[in-house]
Amino acid sequence: MTNTAQVDTTCKTERRFGFFNAAITIAFCIAMACLFATTDTFAKDYSFTWSANPEPVEGYKLYYKKGGEPVAPFDGTGAIQGPSPITIGKQTTFTISGLDENTTYYFALTAVNGTEESGYSDIVAVNVTSTDTTSPTPVPLTAVISPINQTGVAPIQLVFDGSQSTGYISSYEWAFGDGGTATASTVSHTYQAAGSYTAILTVKDGSGSTHQSSISITVTAPDPISPTVPDVQPTPTDNDSLVDQTTTDGTISAPTTDVETQIPADNPTVADDEGATAVINFELQEVQADYKWKTVTFSQPFVDPVVVAGPPSFNDAKPATLRIRNVTSTGCEIRVDEYEYLRDRHATETFGIIIMEKGVYELDNGAKLEAGTFTGSTSFQKVVFQQTYNVVPVVLTQVLTYNEASAVTGRVRNSGVGSFDYALQEMEKNKVFHKAETVGYIAWEPGTGTYAGLLYEVGVTAQDVTDNWSEITFQNEFPSMPLFIAGMQTTAEADTAAVRRQSVSTTTAQIKIEEETSKDAETSHAPEVVGYITIGSMP
């Protein structure tokens, strides 16, 4: 028996592919929300139909997964046509065969043009039950963790995948054995100290039944390294892509090209209160970029760089976010990314970026900071810091990969001394889904101080920043224009939004929360807390 579901032809979402010299626009009309199965489907086969894309495409791909949550990864196996994804030609109908009985499957469709692929359509749930309705065999509730029994050197970030768990799962609960927890199907966690740990996954179904699975984690201590102690003053380096660099007295000259200001730091040494030293490799740049991918070259190589950027200036009022990809030890690519309902040609904006070696640090005034990465999804997840803070740090985040072309930003909430919550966020018109991305973050305790000939200030606003322009007055007056980076610390309102800036001076910066309007024209936003980092030369 084959069940067929007709797909509504109403265009739900517009997606755009890449940025080519000759623009290729894919206006998605894969409107599959009506296909969501609300009754049991007595079949091992299931057929889909959808409206042809109005613009030419080379074909489509059908993604599927068995059980778990309706989120990526769609890594199903077992269909006669092969594992997920199944490549389909230009046809607009397809029947998938060989599905297991008494199992829930999730499906999503993408359109393909060459090497470019759209984001997912609406996710469809199908409950394939046995044709023998008199004695159906229930799907056992089983927690499954992949991979099993991981090892590594501290500090180590590991990914835990519970998406292969079976049954009608309503929730996932992770306990990592070091006090850390998480609640998504696929999560990441960083172990800071050497030791043996047991990571436990508990799955629960709608009736309240639970099942647990556990794996062993072995974390070893790193080999001792005696760091060298270089000059604490930043030294200029030659780089054709940089306009000006700091001199030993910390002054910054006026920029003359699209990379405005460079403040390199050549492995300065930072001492804590007890005389210990920690080497910090970091770099600051102020960049000008538009909708085209721009290569940013670091002035010195990094081992594992974390990059955070923004907010963009307000030369073009169309809502946008910043997107980074291809982060290497020597550079990255960055652009201003407009949401799909807008035209892609965004004007040039100015924004700051911080590049910092992944790690945990403490300054000589006792202020703690760290740089790290994790895997982000559209479900809020707890991100555990690599150290415990004395006060709640400012957390600035940045998506660092390009696994899906849809414009995406990130939201932070529930920041504390030990963790914060984070979720990816696409435009409102899109369904709540985005492929998993690597997210970088820098956490830094609020306060002011000096470091390597530079003056820094880290702070938060009151919860009063809305869609109207607000002014931040710095605690210190900088002798020249400082680098300014800011991001929301709360999610008081769930509408997709990001921070924009204007009128940055030596004493103030103006910011606001900017919503996009893909779903409606309303842009008022509830008051949020904004955190910021400002770094400039010494008086």
Summary of the structure (lengths in Angstrom):
residues: 539
radius of gyration: 24.8
end to end distance: 78.6
largest distance: 83.3
contacts: 1782
relative contact order: 0.11
helix: 1%
strand: 45%
